[in-house]
Amino acid sequence: MGIISIDVRVDSQLVASWYHYKHEIPWTLLRWWQRIRVIAQDLDLMLGHVYREVNAPTDFMAGMGITTKADRNFRSDFPPRLKGLARLDRLGVPYLRDG
C-alpha cells in the first residue's frame, strides 16, 4: 500500500513497554515480536500507550475478533456501532465503558 509512516496507539502499557525495550518480552511471545521488528524496521513507526477508554473503536474491533474467532479487514461496510464509536472519537467525545 506504500504506507511507511504509522502512528500506533495501544491500550496495553505492557505491550508499549515491550516495543520500547523497557520490559523483557516473554519467551512464548518472542518469535512474534521478532517478526514485528523485522516488518517495522523499514517503517517510520511511532508506538504509544493510550487508555482503553480513548481507544473505543479498537477495543470494539478486538472484541469482535475474540467473539467471532475470525479475521476481518474493514475497508468498507463498517458495523454501525463501529461507525458511531469512530465518530465520537473524531469529535473528541469521551467514551465510558459500561462493563
N, C-alpha and C positions, 0 to 999 in steps of 0.2 A: 504494500500500500504506500510505501515511500515515507512513512512516518519515522522520524528519528528523534524528535523532542517530545518527551512524555512526562507528565506530572502525575504521579500516582499517590493517592491518599488511602491508607489502610486504617481500619478501626482496631487493629491489634498492635498495641505498643511493642509487644514482644517481636512480632514479625518485622516491624520497623527497626528494632534494635539488631535483629539478625542481619538485615540488609546493610546496616551501617557498622557491622563488625563490633557491636557493643556487648553482645552476649554470644556464647558458643551455641552453634546450631546442633541440635540433637543428631546423633549418628543416623537415626532412622529417616531423617529428612535431608541429610547431606547430599545425597545423589540428586535430589530435585533442586536444591539450591545451587549446585554446580551447574546444572542445565540453565537455571535462571541467569546466573552470572555470565555464562557464555553468550546467551542471547542479548543481555543488557550491555555487554562491553562495547558494542558498536552504536549504542544509543546515548542520547543526552537525557538520562533518566533521573528525575528527582523523586524521591520517595519520602513521604512524611506521614506522621500519625494524626488522625482526627478521631474525635469521639464518635461512637456509634450513632448517636442522635444526629450528627452532622452528615452522616453517610447513609441516610434513609434509602435512597434508590438502590444503592449497592447492597445494603442489608436485605432489602426485599428480593433482589435477584439471587442472592446467596440462599435465602430461604426457599425460593422456587427450586433451586438446584438440589437442595437437600431433600425436599419433599417429593420431587418428581424423579430423582436419580437419573436425569438426562441432561446432556449438554444442550445449551441454547445459545444461538447468536442472535442478538437483536439489531437488525438493520432497518426494519420496518415492522408494522403490525405489533406495536408495543401493547402489553396488557394495560387496561385503563388505570389500575392502581399505580403502576409504574409511571405512567404519564403524569398523574396527579402529584406523585412524590417529586418528580423531576421539576414540575412547575413550581412547587413550593420551594424547592432547593434553589432554583434560579432567582426567585423573588426574595430569598434570604429569610423565609419564614421558618422558624424552628419547628422541628417535628418531635413530638413527645410520644415515645413508645408506651403502649398500654399493657405491657406484659413481658 
